[in-house]
């Protein structure tokens, strides 16, 4: 149901200039999809839709160019919340302890984030080592990860 609704939203905004959630809700209802404004609002947030100008003070919903990176970031948060047990740094190395078997998934997610100050990662079964460019980057990165948890 949700995937169908979100696919229809993408189809609608690619074909029409939709300015408001109410217009989007009306178009969905015309296509036989019943929903609420609150659900549409959550879909817009989850799909990372933005409003872009079309001219003369008019805006429309569109897919963000950063959508892929934002989706990867959300996946990273999910993996971290569910799998990380501890985070620590020693100079320019960050050590992440995970539930058994999940260090590789954490490293893969981090590698896909294209973090400019991360040189590389190495994963075992439940431990990941991240090599940062300097000690300051490692410290900042640890603080960011801890805030995600």
Secondary structure, 3 states (H helix, E strand, C coil): CHHHHHHHHHHHHHHCCCCCHHHHHHHHHHCCCCCCHHHHHHHHHHCCEEEEEEECCEEEEEECCCHHHHHHHHHHHHHHHHHEEEEEEECCEEEEEECCCCHHHHHHHHHHCCCCCEEEEEECCCEEEEEECCHHHHHHHHHHHHHHC
